[in-house]
């Protein structure tokens, strides 16, 4: 009996359960189809998830395309010959007219009267001669005019050095900012924005040189009389005009002031004839003796309402030039 029971038990153990019974062929195919469908669904969901496009992705791609195009155009611009724009312009509109200096040279005109330029407000460059620790490495570098690179690098330091003392109207203690000397003081206010450069170039075509041209640069931040007190600017203008007249065969000087320089030179003419020590002590006939003519450009005799029209219109297109 025990043997029979054991055999029955072992047979029962060997008999497969209903769950482990061999499956029908159709059921196996259905399960395979279900597995395939699940796999396809998972792949489809993953693909949809990958293809989902957000607003941030669009913005990033847009910014990337703009930057790529910008750098490509900048590369082409740098590689472009400087004569190409002029060649294209001449091909469309015809040959460019001769500059005024070349026309005068063809007519036989030559340098005769020495010329003095008097720049206006903010167009004259200013450079650093002494400053605080934050201006390390900026000795005789421009704080005004030129590239204005220091404005972006050290804004608070730049403001401290460009500001004047509230009591004296001069530089604060420990700071010395002075006007740039020479024709480069106001030939260009910034890159692509000329002030006197074109006039200097045209005068050079008929024989003018630096010895017959003088830029009467001054610190436009301070009062007219303080330019004499601190820098002796008025005395320098007087001496340079006298020297230029003496070294050019006695030919009187032609003065070309611009903007606030018109008022500054009017102050000079009053100062130079006034007796010292308040004036230059040149006498009442100094201007008649040394000045041939004064050609005022944009002098604010009646205020500066014209500046508003220039800001809100295209009237500045003749002086703002990009290559």
C-alpha positions as CSV (number, residue, x, y, z in Angstrom):
1,X,0.0,0.0,0.0
2,X,2.8,2.3,0.9
3,X,4.4,1.5,-2.5
4,X,1.1,2.3,-4.3
5,X,0.8,5.5,-2.4
6,X,4.3,6.5,-3.2
7,X,3.8,5.8,-6.8
8,X,0.6,7.8,-6.9
9,X,2.3,10.6,-5.1
10,X,5.2,10.6,-7.5
11,X,2.8,10.4,-10.4
12,X,0.8,13.3,-8.9
13,X,4.0,15.3,-8.6
14,X,4.9,14.5,-12.2
15,X,1.5,15.5,-13.5
16,X,1.5,19.1,-14.7
17,X,-0.8,21.6,-13.1
18,X,-3.5,23.2,-15.1
19,X,-1.4,26.3,-15.4
20,X,1.6,24.4,-16.7
21,X,-0.3,22.4,-19.2
22,X,0.9,22.9,-22.8
23,X,-0.7,25.8,-24.5
24,X,-2.7,25.6,-27.7
25,X,-1.0,27.0,-30.8
26,X,-3.6,29.7,-31.2
27,X,-3.1,31.0,-27.7
28,X,0.6,31.2,-28.2
29,X,0.1,33.3,-31.3
30,X,-2.2,35.6,-29.4
31,X,0.3,36.1,-26.6
32,X,3.0,36.8,-29.2
33,X,0.8,39.4,-30.9
34,X,0.1,41.0,-27.6
35,X,3.8,41.2,-26.8
36,X,4.5,42.7,-30.2
37,X,1.7,45.2,-29.7
38,X,3.1,46.2,-26.3
39,X,6.6,46.6,-27.8
40,X,5.3,48.7,-30.6
41,X,3.3,50.9,-28.2
42,X,6.4,51.4,-26.0
43,X,8.5,52.4,-29.0
44,X,5.7,54.7,-30.2
45,X,5.4,56.3,-26.8
46,X,9.2,56.7,-26.7
47,X,9.3,58.3,-30.1
48,X,6.5,60.7,-29.3
49,X,8.3,61.6,-26.1
50,X,11.5,62.3,-28.1
51,X,9.7,64.3,-30.8
52,X,7.9,66.5,-28.2
53,X,9.0,70.1,-29.0
54,X,8.9,72.7,-26.3
55,X,9.0,76.5,-26.5
56,X,12.4,76.6,-24.8
57,X,13.8,74.3,-27.6
58,X,12.4,76.6,-30.2
59,X,14.0,79.7,-28.6
60,X,17.3,78.0,-28.2
61,X,17.4,76.9,-31.9
62,X,16.3,80.4,-33.0
63,X,19.0,82.1,-30.9
64,X,21.6,79.6,-32.2
65,X,20.6,80.3,-35.8
66,X,20.8,84.0,-35.3
67,X,24.2,83.8,-33.7
68,X,25.5,81.5,-36.4
69,X,24.3,83.8,-39.2
70,X,25.7,86.8,-37.4
71,X,29.2,85.4,-37.0
72,X,29.1,84.2,-40.6
73,X,28.2,87.7,-41.8
74,X,30.8,89.2,-39.5
75,X,33.4,86.9,-41.0
76,X,32.4,87.8,-44.5
77,X,32.6,91.5,-43.6
78,X,36.1,91.2,-42.2
79,X,37.2,89.3,-45.2
80,X,35.7,91.8,-47.6
81,X,38.1,94.2,-49.3
82,X,37.7,97.8,-48.1
83,X,37.3,98.9,-51.7
84,X,34.4,96.6,-52.5
85,X,31.6,98.8,-51.2
86,X,33.0,101.7,-53.2
87,X,33.3,99.5,-56.3
88,X,29.6,98.3,-55.9
89,X,28.5,101.9,-55.4
90,X,30.3,103.2,-58.4
91,X,28.9,100.3,-60.5
92,X,25.3,101.3,-59.5
93,X,25.5,105.1,-59.4
94,X,28.5,105.8,-61.5
95,X,31.9,107.2,-60.5
96,X,32.1,109.0,-57.3
97,X,32.7,112.8,-57.4
98,X,36.1,114.1,-56.4
99,X,36.4,115.2,-52.7
100,X,36.5,119.0,-52.2
101,X,40.2,119.0,-51.4
102,X,41.0,117.3,-54.7
103,X,38.8,119.8,-56.6
104,X,40.6,122.7,-54.9
105,X,44.0,121.2,-55.8
106,X,43.0,120.8,-59.4
107,X,42.0,124.5,-59.4
108,X,45.5,125.4,-58.2
109,X,44.7,126.4,-54.6
110,X,47.4,125.9,-52.0
111,X,47.8,126.2,-48.3
112,X,48.1,129.9,-47.2
113,X,46.3,130.9,-43.9
114,X,46.9,128.7,-40.9
115,X,43.8,127.0,-39.6
116,X,42.6,126.6,-36.0
117,X,39.9,124.2,-35.1
118,X,37.9,124.7,-31.9
119,X,35.8,121.6,-31.0
120,X,32.4,121.7,-29.4
121,X,31.0,120.1,-26.3
122,X,31.7,116.4,-25.7
123,X,33.5,116.0,-29.0
124,X,37.0,116.6,-27.5
125,X,38.8,113.6,-26.1
126,X,39.8,113.4,-22.4
127,X,42.6,111.2,-21.0
128,X,43.7,110.1,-17.6
129,X,46.9,111.5,-16.0
130,X,46.2,110.5,-12.4
131,X,43.6,108.4,-10.7
132,X,42.6,106.0,-8.0
133,X,43.7,102.4,-7.7
134,X,40.8,101.2,-9.9
135,X,42.4,102.9,-12.9
136,X,45.5,100.8,-12.9
137,X,47.0,100.5,-16.4
138,X,44.9,103.5,-17.8
139,X,47.6,106.2,-17.7
140,X,47.1,108.5,-20.7
141,X,44.3,106.3,-21.9
142,X,41.1,107.9,-23.1
143,X,38.2,108.1,-20.7
144,X,36.1,110.1,-23.2
145,X,36.1,109.6,-27.0
146,X,37.5,106.8,-29.0
147,X,36.1,103.3,-28.3
148,X,34.5,104.0,-24.8
149,X,35.8,100.6,-23.8
150,X,36.5,101.6,-20.2
151,X,32.9,102.7,-19.7
152,X,31.7,99.1,-19.9
153,X,34.7,97.6,-18.0
154,X,34.7,99.9,-15.0
155,X,31.5,102.0,-15.0
156,X,31.5,103.1,-11.3
157,X,35.3,104.0,-11.5
158,X,34.7,105.8,-14.8
159,X,31.9,107.9,-13.3
160,X,34.1,108.8,-10.3
161,X,36.9,110.1,-12.5
162,X,34.7,111.9,-15.0
163,X,32.7,113.8,-12.3
164,X,33.8,117.2,-11.0
165,X,34.1,118.5,-7.4
166,X,30.9,120.2,-6.4
167,X,32.7,123.0,-4.6
168,X,35.6,123.8,-6.9
169,X,34.2,122.8,-10.2
170,X,37.5,121.1,-11.0
171,X,38.8,117.5,-10.6
172,X,38.3,115.8,-7.2
173,X,41.5,115.4,-5.1
174,X,43.8,112.7,-6.4
175,X,42.3,112.7,-10.0
176,X,43.7,114.5,-13.1
177,X,41.7,114.2,-16.3
178,X,43.1,116.4,-19.1
179,X,42.1,117.1,-22.8
180,X,43.9,115.1,-25.5
181,X,46.4,117.3,-27.4
182,X,46.9,117.4,-31.2
183,X,44.6,116.9,-34.1
184,X,43.6,113.4,-32.8
185,X,41.8,115.1,-30.0
186,X,38.7,115.6,-32.0
187,X,39.2,114.1,-35.5
188,X,36.9,111.2,-34.5
189,X,34.4,111.2,-31.6
190,X,34.0,107.4,-31.9
191,X,34.6,104.7,-34.5
192,X,32.7,105.6,-37.6
193,X,31.6,109.0,-36.3
194,X,34.0,111.7,-37.5
195,X,34.1,115.3,-36.3
196,X,37.1,117.0,-38.0
197,X,38.7,114.1,-39.8
198,X,37.2,114.8,-43.2
199,X,38.0,118.5,-43.1
200,X,41.6,117.7,-42.0
201,X,41.9,115.2,-44.9
202,X,40.7,117.7,-47.5
203,X,42.9,120.5,-46.2
204,X,45.9,118.1,-46.3
205,X,45.2,117.6,-50.1
206,X,46.0,121.2,-50.8
207,X,49.2,121.2,-48.7
208,X,48.2,121.7,-45.1
209,X,50.2,120.0,-42.4
210,X,50.2,119.8,-38.7
211,X,52.3,122.9,-38.4
212,X,49.7,124.9,-40.2
213,X,46.7,123.3,-38.4
214,X,46.0,123.4,-34.7
215,X,43.3,121.8,-32.6
216,X,42.4,124.1,-29.7
217,X,41.3,121.2,-27.5
218,X,40.0,122.1,-24.0
219,X,38.2,120.4,-21.1
220,X,34.6,120.8,-22.0
221,X,33.4,119.8,-18.5
222,X,34.6,122.8,-16.7
223,X,33.8,126.6,-16.9
224,X,35.5,128.6,-19.7
225,X,37.6,130.6,-17.3
226,X,38.6,127.5,-15.3
227,X,40.3,126.1,-18.5
228,X,42.7,129.0,-18.2
229,X,43.1,128.8,-14.4
230,X,43.9,125.0,-14.4
231,X,45.3,124.3,-17.9
232,X,46.2,127.7,-19.3
233,X,44.3,126.7,-22.4
234,X,43.4,130.3,-23.5
235,X,47.1,131.3,-23.2
236,X,48.1,128.3,-25.3
237,X,45.6,129.3,-28.0
238,X,47.0,132.8,-28.0
239,X,50.6,131.6,-28.2
240,X,49.9,129.0,-30.9
241,X,48.0,131.5,-33.1
242,X,50.9,134.0,-32.8
243,X,53.4,131.3,-33.6
244,X,51.5,130.0,-36.6
245,X,51.1,133.5,-38.1
246,X,54.8,134.3,-37.5
247,X,56.0,131.1,-39.2
248,X,53.6,131.4,-42.2
249,X,54.8,134.7,-43.6
250,X,52.5,136.8,-41.5
251,X,49.3,135.3,-43.0
252,X,46.5,135.6,-40.5
253,X,44.8,132.6,-39.0
254,X,41.4,131.3,-40.0
255,X,39.4,130.0,-37.0
256,X,36.8,127.3,-37.4
257,X,34.8,126.7,-34.2
258,X,32.1,124.2,-33.9
259,X,29.0,124.0,-31.5
260,X,30.0,125.1,-28.0
261,X,33.5,125.9,-29.4
262,X,31.8,129.0,-31.0
263,X,30.9,130.4,-27.6
264,X,34.3,129.3,-26.2
265,X,36.2,131.2,-28.9
266,X,34.0,134.3,-28.4
267,X,35.1,134.1,-24.8
268,X,38.7,133.8,-26.0
269,X,38.4,136.9,-28.1
270,X,37.1,138.9,-25.2
271,X,39.7,137.4,-22.9
272,X,42.7,138.0,-25.2
273,X,42.1,141.7,-25.6
274,X,41.3,142.3,-21.9
275,X,44.2,143.5,-19.7
276,X,46.1,141.1,-17.6
277,X,45.9,139.4,-15.1
278,X,42.2,138.8,-15.8
279,X,42.7,138.8,-19.6
280,X,45.4,137.9,-22.1
281,X,46.7,141.4,-22.4
282,X,46.9,141.3,-26.1
283,X,45.4,144.8,-26.6
284,X,42.3,145.9,-28.4
285,X,43.8,145.2,-31.9
286,X,45.0,141.6,-31.2
287,X,42.1,139.9,-33.1
288,X,42.4,142.2,-36.1
289,X,46.1,141.6,-36.2
290,X,46.1,137.8,-36.0
291,X,42.7,136.6,-37.2
292,X,41.7,136.6,-40.8
293,X,38.2,135.1,-40.4
294,X,36.0,133.1,-38.0
295,X,33.9,130.4,-39.7
296,X,31.3,129.3,-37.1
297,X,29.7,125.9,-37.6
298,X,26.5,125.1,-35.7
299,X,27.0,127.8,-33.1
300,X,24.3,127.8,-30.4
301,X,23.7,131.6,-30.5
302,X,20.0,131.1,-29.9
303,X,20.1,127.9,-27.9
304,X,20.1,124.4,-29.2
305,X,16.6,123.5,-30.5
306,X,18.1,122.2,-33.7
307,X,19.5,119.3,-31.7
308,X,16.0,117.9,-31.2
309,X,15.4,117.7,-34.9
310,X,18.7,116.1,-35.4
311,X,18.0,113.4,-32.8
312,X,14.6,112.5,-34.2
313,X,15.3,112.7,-38.0
314,X,17.9,111.7,-40.5
315,X,19.8,115.0,-40.4
316,X,22.8,113.4,-38.8
317,X,23.3,111.0,-41.7
318,X,26.1,113.2,-43.2
319,X,28.3,113.0,-40.1
320,X,27.7,109.4,-39.0
321,X,29.5,107.2,-41.4
322,X,30.0,103.4,-41.2
323,X,32.2,101.6,-43.8
